Amino acid sequence: MNETVAKAPDMSLVKPAWILLIVGWVIILLPIPFTGWLGWLIAGVGGAVLAIVNLVRGVVGIGIAQLVCAIVGTWIVWWIGLAIFGASLVGVLNTVN
């Protein structure tokens, strides 16, 4: 008898991809100049690469969610980070005067 056994997808990079996205987003939200680009590289590029690797390994649902978070979520967090940086800059400039 010839039975086909379904191979389970490799889930070894699911958790590191989420951790990479969250760490990148936290770096983006720091009100320090030029950390936004570093966080964007970590979350946007690194998260997208790991999401694509997860898609190739067969983890389709989670891989698509990670890819959407890496592309759309990183831009949303980046704009929030810009607002936080702008507010902190205004606060510092108001204390100087």
MOPAC internal coordinates of N, CA, C and O (Angstrom, degrees):
PM7 1SCF
backbone

  N    0.0000 0     0.00 0     0.00 0    0    0    0
  C    1.4356 1     0.00 0     0.00 0    1    0    0
  C    1.5230 1   109.11 1     0.00 0    2    1    0
  O    1.2310 1   121.70 1   -39.77 1    3    2    1
  N    1.2962 1   114.35 1   140.23 1    3    2    1
  C    1.4484 1   120.73 1  -178.19 1    5    3    2
  C    1.5234 1   108.73 1  -111.60 1    6    5    3
  O    1.2310 1   121.03 1   -78.49 1    7    6    5
  N    1.3213 1   115.63 1   101.51 1    7    6    5
  C    1.4564 1   120.50 1  -179.35 1    9    7    6
  C    1.5162 1   109.51 1  -104.55 1   10    9    7
  O    1.2310 1   121.23 1   -43.72 1   11   10    9
  N    1.3024 1   115.24 1   136.28 1   11   10    9
  C    1.4584 1   120.44 1   177.06 1   13   11   10
  C    1.5197 1   108.58 1   -96.25 1   14   13   11
  O    1.2310 1   121.29 1   -56.31 1   15   14   13
  N    1.3059 1   115.13 1   123.69 1   15   14   13
  C    1.4520 1   120.68 1   179.50 1   17   15   14
  C    1.5310 1   107.86 1  -102.46 1   18   17   15
  O    1.2310 1   120.75 1   -53.70 1   19   18   17
  N    1.3174 1   116.18 1   126.30 1   19   18   17
  C    1.4631 1   120.71 1   179.45 1   21   19   18
  C    1.5233 1   109.02 1   -72.49 1   22   21   19
  O    1.2310 1   121.68 1   -50.90 1   23   22   21
  N    1.3217 1   114.40 1   129.10 1   23   22   21
  C    1.4538 1   120.13 1   179.56 1   25   23   22
  C    1.5222 1   109.57 1   -83.48 1   26   25   23
  O    1.2310 1   120.50 1   -48.76 1   27   26   25
  N    1.3215 1   116.65 1   131.24 1   27   26   25
  C    1.4619 1   121.08 1   179.69 1   29   27   26
  C    1.5239 1   109.36 1   -71.69 1   30   29   27
  O    1.2310 1   120.11 1   -40.01 1   31   30   29
  N    1.3338 1   117.40 1   139.99 1   31   30   29
  C    1.4655 1   119.38 1   178.96 1   33   31   30
  C    1.5221 1   111.61 1   -67.60 1   34   33   31
  O    1.2310 1   121.20 1   -28.73 1   35   34   33
  N    1.3089 1   115.31 1   151.27 1   35   34   33
  C    1.4662 1   121.36 1  -179.74 1   37   35   34
  C    1.5264 1   108.91 1   -80.28 1   38   37   35
  O    1.2310 1   120.54 1   -68.09 1   39   38   37
  N    1.3222 1   116.58 1   111.91 1   39   38   37
  C    1.4635 1   122.62 1  -175.70 1   41   39   38
  C    1.5277 1   112.52 1  -100.19 1   42   41   39
  O    1.2310 1   119.84 1  -162.74 1   43   42   41
  N    1.3292 1   117.91 1    17.26 1   43   42   41
  C    1.4604 1   120.33 1  -172.16 1   45   43   42
  C    1.5251 1   113.82 1   -71.92 1   46   45   43
  O    1.2310 1   119.02 1   159.95 1   47   46   45
  N    1.3336 1   119.48 1   -20.05 1   47   46   45
  C    1.4653 1   120.98 1  -178.86 1   49   47   46
  C    1.5244 1   113.36 1  -107.79 1   50   49   47
  O    1.2310 1   119.78 1  -168.31 1   51   50   49
  N    1.3125 1   118.02 1    11.69 1   51   50   49
  C    1.4630 1   120.25 1   179.83 1   53   51   50
  C    1.5210 1   110.50 1   -71.07 1   54   53   51
  O    1.2310 1   120.26 1   128.48 1   55   54   53
  N    1.3137 1   117.11 1   -51.52 1   55   54   53
  C    1.4658 1   120.77 1  -178.86 1   57   55   54
  C    1.5339 1   112.29 1   -65.96 1   58   57   55
  O    1.2310 1   118.65 1   135.99 1   59   58   57
  N    1.3469 1   120.18 1   -44.01 1   59   58   57
  C    1.4693 1   118.58 1   176.82 1   61   59   58
  C    1.5261 1   113.69 1   -61.42 1   62   61   59
  O    1.2310 1   119.86 1   148.69 1   63   62   61
  N    1.3258 1   117.87 1   -31.31 1   63   62   61
  C    1.4677 1   119.79 1   178.12 1   65   63   62
  C    1.5230 1   110.70 1   -67.08 1   66   65   63
  O    1.2310 1   120.30 1   136.99 1   67   66   65
  N    1.3390 1   117.03 1   -43.01 1   67   66   65
  C    1.4679 1   119.44 1   177.64 1   69   67   66
  C    1.5212 1   110.90 1   -65.26 1   70   69   67
  O    1.2310 1   120.29 1   139.19 1   71   70   69
  N    1.3261 1   117.05 1   -40.81 1   71   70   69
  C    1.4655 1   120.62 1   178.82 1   73   71   70
  C    1.5195 1   110.37 1   -62.50 1   74   73   71
  O    1.2310 1   120.06 1   138.69 1   75   74   73
  N    1.3301 1   117.50 1   -41.31 1   75   74   73
  C    1.4606 1   121.95 1   178.91 1   77   75   74
  C    1.5304 1   110.61 1   -63.00 1   78   77   75
  O    1.2310 1   120.36 1   137.37 1   79   78   77
  N    1.3238 1   116.92 1   -42.63 1   79   78   77
  C    1.4644 1   120.00 1   177.98 1   81   79   78
  C    1.5270 1   111.44 1   -62.61 1   82   81   79
  O    1.2310 1   120.18 1   133.95 1   83   82   81
  N    1.3063 1   117.26 1   -46.05 1   83   82   81
  C    1.4673 1   120.76 1  -177.09 1   85   83   82
  C    1.5215 1   111.03 1   -67.18 1   86   85   83
  O    1.2310 1   119.90 1   137.71 1   87   86   85
  N    1.3304 1   117.80 1   -42.29 1   87   86   85
  C    1.4715 1   120.77 1   178.20 1   89   87   86
  C    1.5265 1   110.41 1   -62.71 1   90   89   87
  O    1.2310 1   120.38 1   137.80 1   91   90   89
  N    1.3242 1   116.88 1   -42.20 1   91   90   89
  C    1.4631 1   120.24 1   177.86 1   93   91   90
  C    1.5151 1   111.76 1   -63.45 1   94   93   91
  O    1.2310 1   120.37 1   139.37 1   95   94   93
  N    1.3385 1   116.90 1   -40.63 1   95   94   93
  C    1.4616 1   120.02 1   178.79 1   97   95   94
  C    1.5251 1   111.63 1   -66.03 1   98   97   95
  O    1.2310 1   120.07 1   141.56 1   99   98   97
  N    1.3208 1   117.47 1   -38.44 1   99   98   97
  C    1.4712 1   120.21 1   177.83 1  101   99   98
  C    1.5278 1   109.75 1   -64.69 1  102  101   99
  O    1.2310 1   120.08 1   139.65 1  103  102  101
  N    1.3174 1   117.45 1   -40.35 1  103  102  101
  C    1.4627 1   120.72 1   178.10 1  105  103  102
  C    1.5304 1   110.30 1   -64.58 1  106  105  103
  O    1.2310 1   120.10 1   141.50 1  107  106  105
  N    1.3297 1   117.41 1   -38.50 1  107  106  105
  C    1.4641 1   120.54 1   177.39 1  109  107  106
  C    1.5269 1   110.91 1   -62.25 1  110  109  107
  O    1.2310 1   120.05 1   142.81 1  111  110  109
  N    1.3225 1   117.50 1   -37.19 1  111  110  109
  C    1.4630 1   121.10 1  -175.89 1  113  111  110
  C    1.5211 1   113.87 1   -78.44 1  114  113  111
  O    1.2310 1   119.39 1   172.47 1  115  114  113
  N    1.3158 1   118.78 1    -7.53 1  115  114  113
  C    1.4631 1   120.79 1   177.27 1  117  115  114
  C    1.5227 1   109.73 1   -68.67 1  118  117  115
  O    1.2310 1   119.69 1   -49.73 1  119  118  117
  N    1.3267 1   118.19 1   130.27 1  119  118  117
  C    1.4664 1   119.35 1  -179.74 1  121  119  118
  C    1.5292 1   112.59 1   -82.48 1  122  121  119
  O    1.2310 1   120.79 1  -127.30 1  123  122  121
  N    1.3045 1   116.09 1    52.70 1  123  122  121
  C    1.4610 1   122.83 1   179.30 1  125  123  122
  C    1.5278 1   106.84 1  -117.94 1  126  125  123
  O    1.2310 1   119.85 1   -45.64 1  127  126  125
  N    1.3421 1   117.89 1   134.36 1  127  126  125
  C    1.4621 1   119.18 1  -179.03 1  129  127  126
  C    1.5259 1   112.62 1   -57.90 1  130  129  127
  O    1.2310 1   120.87 1   -39.62 1  131  130  129
  N    1.3118 1   115.94 1   140.38 1  131  130  129
  C    1.4629 1   126.44 1   174.45 1  133  131  130
  C    1.5264 1   115.01 1    70.17 1  134  133  131
  O    1.2310 1   119.42 1  -173.64 1  135  134  133
  N    1.3226 1   118.72 1     6.36 1  135  134  133
  C    1.4638 1   118.73 1   174.30 1  137  135  134
  C    1.5193 1   111.60 1   -83.28 1  138  137  135
  O    1.2310 1   120.51 1   162.12 1  139  138  137
  N    1.3272 1   116.63 1   -17.88 1  139  138  137
  C    1.4591 1   119.94 1   178.56 1  141  139  138
  C    1.5187 1   112.33 1   -62.54 1  142  141  139
  O    1.2310 1   120.64 1   139.03 1  143  142  141
  N    1.3163 1   116.39 1   -40.97 1  143  142  141
  C    1.4689 1   119.92 1   179.81 1  145  143  142
  C    1.5136 1   111.54 1   -68.53 1  146  145  143
  O    1.2310 1   120.55 1   142.25 1  147  146  145
  N    1.3209 1   116.56 1   -37.75 1  147  146  145
  C    1.4660 1   119.79 1   177.07 1  149  147  146
  C    1.5275 1   110.39 1   -64.02 1  150  149  147
  O    1.2310 1   120.70 1   134.98 1  151  150  149
  N    1.3228 1   116.27 1   -45.02 1  151  150  149
  C    1.4618 1   120.03 1   177.46 1  153  151  150
  C    1.5134 1   112.25 1   -64.38 1  154  153  151
  O    1.2310 1   120.28 1   143.63 1  155  154  153
  N    1.3477 1   117.07 1   -36.37 1  155  154  153
  C    1.4548 1   120.76 1   177.87 1  157  155  154
  C    1.5271 1   110.67 1   -65.07 1  158  157  155
  O    1.2310 1   120.41 1   139.76 1  159  158  157
  N    1.3228 1   116.83 1   -40.24 1  159  158  157
  C    1.4687 1   119.49 1   177.18 1  161  159  158
  C    1.5226 1   111.41 1   -64.79 1  162  161  159
  O    1.2310 1   120.70 1   138.53 1  163  162  161
  N    1.3262 1   116.27 1   -41.47 1  163  162  161
  C    1.4619 1   119.58 1  -178.77 1  165  163  162
  C    1.5251 1   110.87 1   -69.43 1  166  165  163
  O    1.2310 1   120.25 1   128.73 1  167  166  165
  N    1.3374 1   117.14 1   -51.27 1  167  166  165
  C    1.4620 1   120.19 1  -175.22 1  169  167  166
  C    1.5266 1   111.92 1   -78.47 1  170  169  167
  O    1.2310 1   120.51 1   132.56 1  171  170  169
  N    1.3199 1   116.62 1   -47.44 1  171  170  169
  C    1.4561 1   119.61 1  -175.34 1  173  171  170
  C    1.5077 1   113.46 1   -71.40 1  174  173  171
  O    1.2310 1   120.71 1   126.03 1  175  174  173
  N    1.3061 1   116.24 1   -53.97 1  175  174  173
  C    1.4638 1   119.87 1  -175.86 1  177  175  174
  C    1.5344 1   110.72 1   -79.43 1  178  177  175
  O    1.2310 1   120.40 1   128.23 1  179  178  177
  N    1.3301 1   116.84 1   -51.77 1  179  178  177
  C    1.4641 1   119.86 1  -178.58 1  181  179  178
  C    1.5223 1   112.59 1   -63.85 1  182  181  179
  O    1.2310 1   120.92 1   138.17 1  183  182  181
  N    1.3336 1   115.85 1   -41.83 1  183  182  181
  C    1.4598 1   119.39 1   178.29 1  185  183  182
  C    1.5170 1   112.50 1   -65.22 1  186  185  183
  O    1.2310 1   120.50 1   141.39 1  187  186  185
  N    1.3420 1   116.64 1   -38.61 1  187  186  185
  C    1.4704 1   119.98 1   178.46 1  189  187  186
  C    1.5210 1   111.25 1   -67.20 1  190  189  187
  O    1.2310 1   120.37 1   140.47 1  191  190  189
  N    1.3220 1   116.89 1   -39.53 1  191  190  189
  C    1.4723 1   120.01 1   179.30 1  193  191  190
  C    1.5248 1   110.37 1   -63.90 1  194  193  191
  O    1.2310 1   120.35 1   133.48 1  195  194  193
  N    1.3322 1   116.94 1   -46.52 1  195  194  193
  C    1.4678 1   119.37 1   179.11 1  197  195  194
  C    1.5268 1   111.43 1   -66.96 1  198  197  195
  O    1.2310 1   119.73 1   146.84 1  199  198  197
  N    1.3307 1   118.12 1   -33.16 1  199  198  197
  C    1.4625 1   120.23 1   176.73 1  201  199  198
  C    1.5281 1   110.64 1   -65.87 1  202  201  199
  O    1.2310 1   120.02 1   139.82 1  203  202  201
  N    1.3251 1   117.57 1   -40.18 1  203  202  201
  C    1.4601 1   120.62 1   177.92 1  205  203  202
  C    1.5243 1   110.61 1   -66.87 1  206  205  203
  O    1.2310 1   120.33 1   142.05 1  207  206  205
  N    1.3244 1   116.97 1   -37.95 1  207  206  205
  C    1.4658 1   120.19 1   176.41 1  209  207  206
  C    1.5239 1   109.80 1   -63.02 1  210  209  207
  O    1.2310 1   120.16 1   138.81 1  211  210  209
  N    1.3349 1   117.29 1   -41.19 1  211  210  209
  C    1.4636 1   120.24 1   177.18 1  213  211  210
  C    1.5256 1   111.35 1   -63.82 1  214  213  211
  O    1.2310 1   120.35 1   141.61 1  215  214  213
  N    1.3296 1   116.93 1   -38.39 1  215  214  213
  C    1.4665 1   119.60 1   177.06 1  217  215  214
  C    1.5216 1   111.00 1   -62.83 1  218  217  215
  O    1.2310 1   120.51 1   138.26 1  219  218  217
  N    1.3240 1   116.64 1   -41.74 1  219  218  217
  C    1.4643 1   120.31 1  -179.77 1  221  219  218
  C    1.5266 1   110.67 1   -66.45 1  222  221  219
  O    1.2310 1   120.25 1   146.03 1  223  222  221
  N    1.3202 1   117.12 1   -33.97 1  223  222  221
  C    1.4633 1   121.04 1  -179.15 1  225  223  222
  C    1.5209 1   112.81 1   -78.06 1  226  225  223
  O    1.2310 1   119.68 1   175.33 1  227  226  225
  N    1.3287 1   118.21 1    -4.67 1  227  226  225
  C    1.4521 1   120.56 1   175.35 1  229  227  226
  C    1.5095 1   115.83 1   103.21 1  230  229  227
  O    1.2310 1   119.58 1  -176.65 1  231  230  229
  N    1.3068 1   118.41 1     3.35 1  231  230  229
  C    1.4608 1   121.63 1   178.22 1  233  231  230
  C    1.5291 1   106.75 1   -92.58 1  234  233  231
  O    1.2310 1   120.96 1  -100.15 1  235  234  233
  N    1.3299 1   115.78 1    79.85 1  235  234  233
  C    1.4652 1   120.23 1  -167.62 1  237  235  234
  C    1.5216 1   112.65 1   -74.55 1  238  237  235
  O    1.2310 1   119.33 1   128.75 1  239  238  237
  N    1.3061 1   118.89 1   -51.25 1  239  238  237
  C    1.4626 1   121.25 1  -175.50 1  241  239  238
  C    1.5139 1   112.70 1   -62.38 1  242  241  239
  O    1.2310 1   120.72 1   130.99 1  243  242  241
  N    1.3121 1   116.23 1   -49.01 1  243  242  241
  C    1.4591 1   120.72 1   179.71 1  245  243  242
  C    1.5243 1   110.36 1   -68.50 1  246  245  243
  O    1.2310 1   120.10 1   142.94 1  247  246  245
  N    1.3271 1   117.42 1   -37.06 1  247  246  245
  C    1.4678 1   120.98 1   179.32 1  249  247  246
  C    1.5141 1   111.99 1   -63.43 1  250  249  247
  O    1.2310 1   120.17 1   139.68 1  251  250  249
  N    1.3395 1   117.28 1   -40.32 1  251  250  249
  C    1.4655 1   120.31 1   177.77 1  253  251  250
  C    1.5266 1   110.23 1   -67.10 1  254  253  251
  O    1.2310 1   120.17 1   138.48 1  255  254  253
  N    1.3261 1   117.29 1   -41.52 1  255  254  253
  C    1.4651 1   120.50 1   177.95 1  257  255  254
  C    1.5204 1   111.14 1   -62.12 1  258  257  255
  O    1.2310 1   120.13 1   138.22 1  259  258  257
  N    1.3267 1   117.36 1   -41.78 1  259  258  257
  C    1.4580 1   120.64 1   178.25 1  261  259  258
  C    1.5186 1   111.64 1   -66.55 1  262  261  259
  O    1.2310 1   120.14 1   142.05 1  263  262  261
  N    1.3276 1   117.33 1   -37.95 1  263  262  261
  C    1.4584 1   120.58 1   179.54 1  265  263  262
  C    1.5267 1   111.00 1   -67.19 1  266  265  263
  O    1.2310 1   120.26 1   138.96 1  267  266  265
  N    1.3164 1   117.11 1   -41.04 1  267  266  265
  C    1.4662 1   120.31 1   177.09 1  269  267  266
  C    1.5236 1   110.50 1   -65.44 1  270  269  267
  O    1.2310 1   120.33 1   138.45 1  271  270  269
  N    1.3145 1   116.97 1   -41.55 1  271  270  269
  C    1.4720 1   120.09 1   177.58 1  273  271  270
  C    1.5237 1   111.24 1   -65.15 1  274  273  271
  O    1.2310 1   120.33 1   141.86 1  275  274  273
  N    1.3323 1   116.98 1   -38.14 1  275  274  273
  C    1.4573 1   120.13 1  -179.57 1  277  275  274
  C    1.5239 1   111.52 1   -67.68 1  278  277  275
  O    1.2310 1   120.23 1   145.09 1  279  278  277
  N    1.3244 1   117.17 1   -34.91 1  279  278  277
  C    1.4675 1   119.61 1  -176.98 1  281  279  278
  C    1.5256 1   111.23 1   -89.66 1  282  281  279
  O    1.2310 1   120.25 1   122.71 1  283  282  281
  N    1.3168 1   117.14 1   -57.29 1  283  282  281
  C    1.4633 1   120.82 1  -174.90 1  285  283  282
  C    1.5358 1   111.11 1   -80.75 1  286  285  283
  O    1.2310 1   120.72 1   134.30 1  287  286  285
  N    1.3161 1   116.23 1   -45.70 1  287  286  285
  C    1.4647 1   120.30 1  -177.57 1  289  287  286
  C    1.5088 1   113.55 1   -62.31 1  290  289  287
  O    1.2310 1   120.42 1   143.11 1  291  290  289
  N    1.3370 1   116.81 1   -36.89 1  291  290  289
  C    1.4557 1   119.80 1  -179.74 1  293  291  290
  C    1.5216 1   111.02 1   -67.17 1  294  293  291
  O    1.2310 1   120.27 1   142.40 1  295  294  293
  N    1.3276 1   117.08 1   -37.60 1  295  294  293
  C    1.4674 1   118.84 1   177.40 1  297  295  294
  C    1.5169 1   111.24 1   -67.16 1  298  297  295
  O    1.2310 1   119.65 1   141.73 1  299  298  297
  N    1.3219 1   118.28 1   -38.27 1  299  298  297
  C    1.4648 1   121.48 1   178.33 1  301  299  298
  C    1.5256 1   109.94 1   -65.24 1  302  301  299
  O    1.2310 1   120.40 1   134.27 1  303  302  301
  N    1.3171 1   116.85 1   -45.73 1  303  302  301
  C    1.4620 1   120.87 1   179.09 1  305  303  302
  C    1.5271 1   110.12 1   -65.25 1  306  305  303
  O    1.2310 1   120.03 1   145.16 1  307  306  305
  N    1.3288 1   117.55 1   -34.84 1  307  306  305
  C    1.4681 1   120.95 1   178.96 1  309  307  306
  C    1.5318 1   110.33 1   -63.54 1  310  309  307
  O    1.2310 1   119.72 1   137.62 1  311  310  309
  N    1.3458 1   118.15 1   -42.38 1  311  310  309
  C    1.4559 1   120.76 1   178.41 1  313  311  310
  C    1.5322 1   110.83 1   -67.06 1  314  313  311
  O    1.2310 1   120.34 1   142.40 1  315  314  313
  N    1.3235 1   116.96 1   -37.60 1  315  314  313
  C    1.4660 1   119.84 1   175.83 1  317  315  314
  C    1.5285 1   109.86 1   -63.90 1  318  317  315
  O    1.2310 1   120.52 1   138.90 1  319  318  317
  N    1.3375 1   116.61 1   -41.10 1  319  318  317
  C    1.4630 1   120.60 1   177.10 1  321  319  318
  C    1.5154 1   112.20 1   -62.33 1  322  321  319
  O    1.2310 1   120.31 1   141.37 1  323  322  321
  N    1.3374 1   117.00 1   -38.63 1  323  322  321
  C    1.4701 1   119.87 1   175.88 1  325  323  322
  C    1.5281 1   111.01 1   -63.25 1  326  325  323
  O    1.2310 1   120.22 1   140.47 1  327  326  325
  N    1.3172 1   117.18 1   -39.53 1  327  326  325
  C    1.4627 1   120.41 1   178.11 1  329  327  326
  C    1.5263 1   111.12 1   -65.24 1  330  329  327
  O    1.2310 1   120.42 1   139.04 1  331  330  329
  N    1.3292 1   116.81 1   -40.96 1  331  330  329
  C    1.4684 1   120.28 1   177.91 1  333  331  330
  C    1.5242 1   110.32 1   -64.84 1  334  333  331
  O    1.2310 1   120.41 1   136.89 1  335  334  333
  N    1.3323 1   116.82 1   -43.11 1  335  334  333
  C    1.4649 1   120.19 1   178.96 1  337  335  334
  C    1.5224 1   110.83 1   -63.93 1  338  337  335
  O    1.2310 1   120.34 1   137.55 1  339  338  337
  N    1.3345 1   116.96 1   -42.45 1  339  338  337
  C    1.4605 1   120.28 1   178.98 1  341  339  338
  C    1.5189 1   111.62 1   -63.86 1  342  341  339
  O    1.2310 1   120.27 1   138.55 1  343  342  341
  N    1.3257 1   117.10 1   -41.45 1  343  342  341
  C    1.4616 1   120.32 1   178.81 1  345  343  342
  C    1.5208 1   111.43 1   -65.71 1  346  345  343
  O    1.2310 1   120.23 1   140.37 1  347  346  345
  N    1.3204 1   117.17 1   -39.63 1  347  346  345
  C    1.4674 1   119.08 1   178.69 1  349  347  346
  C    1.5216 1   110.71 1   -70.00 1  350  349  347
  O    1.2310 1   120.03 1   145.85 1  351  350  349
  N    1.3310 1   117.54 1   -34.15 1  351  350  349
  C    1.4588 1   120.37 1   177.19 1  353  351  350
  C    1.5186 1   111.18 1   -67.51 1  354  353  351
  O    1.2310 1   120.05 1   139.11 1  355  354  353
  N    1.3266 1   117.50 1   -40.89 1  355  354  353
  C    1.4603 1   121.14 1   176.32 1  357  355  354
  C    1.5201 1   110.23 1   -63.75 1  358  357  355
  O    1.2310 1   120.25 1   139.38 1  359  358  357
  N    1.3181 1   117.12 1   -40.62 1  359  358  357
  C    1.4580 1   120.48 1   178.39 1  361  359  358
  C    1.5177 1   112.28 1   -63.19 1  362  361  359
  O    1.2310 1   120.42 1   139.94 1  363  362  361
  N    1.3172 1   116.80 1   -40.06 1  363  362  361
  C    1.4659 1   120.02 1   178.62 1  365  363  362
  C    1.5131 1   110.26 1   -68.90 1  366  365  363
  O    1.2310 1   119.88 1   138.23 1  367  366  365
  N    1.3183 1   117.84 1   -41.77 1  367  366  365
  C    1.4623 1   120.68 1  -179.98 1  369  367  366
  C    1.5193 1   111.63 1   -67.16 1  370  369  367
  O    1.2310 1   119.43 1   148.49 1  371  370  369
  N    1.3234 1   118.69 1   -31.51 1  371  370  369
  C    1.4556 1   121.22 1   177.38 1  373  371  370
  C    1.5211 1   111.57 1   -71.83 1  374  373  371
  O    1.2310 1   119.51 1   148.45 1  375  374  373
  N    1.3131 1   118.53 1   -31.55 1  375  374  373
  C    1.4615 1   120.08 1   178.84 1  377  375  374
  C    1.5224 1   111.56 1   -76.46 1  378  377  375
  O    1.2310 1   119.98 1   155.83 1  379  378  377
  N    1.3213 1   117.64 1   -24.17 1  379  378  377
  C    1.4645 1   121.17 1  -179.89 1  381  379  378
  C    1.5269 1   109.47 1   -72.42 1  382  381  379
  O    1.2310 1   120.38 1   141.14 1  383  382  381
  N    1.3204 1   116.88 1   -38.86 1  383  382  381
  C    1.4833 1   119.38 1  -177.56 1  385  383  382
  C    1.4667 1   111.26 1   -81.59 1  386  385  383
  O    1.2310 1   120.10 1   180.00 1  387  386  385

